[in-house]
Amino acid sequence: MKDCVYLDNNATTQVDEEVLAAMLPYLTLYYGNPSSMHTFGRQVGLAVKTGREQVASLLGAEPSEIVFTSCGTEGDNAAIHAALLAQPNKRHIITSRVEHPAVLNLCKSLERKDYTVTYLSVDNQGQLDISEFEASLTKNTALVTLMYANNETGVIFPIEHIGQLSKKYGAIFHVDAVQAVGKIPLNMCKSSIDMLTLSGHKIHAPKGIGALYVRRGTRFHPLLIGGQQERGRRGGTENVPGIIALGKAAELAESHLMGSGEKELRDYLEQTILTTIPDTVLNGHAVQRLPNTSNIGFKFVEGEAILLSLNQHGIYASSGSACTSGSLEPSHVLRAMGVPHTLLHGSIRFSLSRFTTHDQIQKVLKVLPENIDRLRALSSWTSDDASLLVERKQTALTK
Ligand SMILES: *Cc1c(COP(=O)(O)O)cnc(C)c1O
């Protein structure tokens, strides 16, 4: 793993050594239950309190507004569930076609429970049409749930504007900020967001811990009903080592937010690919985007073939979200953007972290062009071949 080039940080990140060091004692020495009355438990409770303060600080929130969860998926589910239960007479939800499956598939299941869902479209740069959004808002809209930044393209939605419009109609506004947290500054103090989801393993904490921000005064119904943990908002004994880790990761993210290293490296990688490899296109808006993400379409090559050839050199990227890769379906995000067939199957997402180095990017820039050349020569593709492949895949899918 030492020499590998990991450019799949939107799928998951490496645990920061400082984060690991902070959490380890809570797996060994300090195993008390934070709800216990005795000193052994209460000292753990104090550490959990610190973790909560660190997460709140990253978001510009109050510690009491933070609910720890097991992951981003749970945060999204808990927020949507709470918003709907708080307003049982409203039966309309607004989301978008490019959400993470944690939101998209939940919304699909709610359609079977008598909810109407509007799936907003995006343009070819991955951006929402605000007038379409405004037109879809009604007094019956219980919930607007949209992502801050897209995991596949990095495209950022105009969240505050959306929030203000939602407020006008009395809808609760939930934001899946799993990709935005730690990459762009957020401040809940001056925000129109009611609930916001984040996940530990996307910001250098381990898997299995996340948090949901719930603005004070927002009516909340727990998804996990049990003990009085998290002020009755999430039953179950706290994942103490996870919380300590997430707190530390949040503190480190806050101190790294100002750095522009990732963006410079990302821009260098992206610009070099786009200008030196022919028939390449950037997927997503060039500016309204996370500083760490680059999704590039390579015409006349198969994404999986590129990934495999990079993999042989210890370079790890992705051809879409980790949740959908492995399936033959092209990315729902790129499809919603109307990305043409010739690019749909040849798009690669590079996602950097603060651990990405210049040498690593140099290695990619050395390996990638010769491999694209080789793959293109091998297949000597035309767009006809591309559609043939699509057909073949569809046949494979129906089998
Ligand atoms: C990763 C991700 C999630 C899911 O988070 P988990 O902690 O893996 O459940 C949700 N939304 C977005 C945008 C993500 O990138």
The ligand as an ORCA input file, in Angstrom:
! r2SCAN-3c Opt
* xyz 0 1
  C     -20.666      8.357      1.071
  C     -21.890      9.154      0.950
  C     -23.047      8.847      1.685
  C     -23.148      7.635      2.564
  O     -22.337      7.687      3.683
  P     -22.006      6.320      4.472
  O     -21.327      6.775      5.699
  O     -21.134      5.520      3.560
  O     -23.316      5.656      4.727
  C     -24.146      9.668      1.545
  N     -24.118     10.727      0.736
  C     -23.042     11.068      0.017
  C     -23.075     12.282     -0.839
  C     -21.899     10.278      0.089
  O     -20.839     10.606     -0.646
*
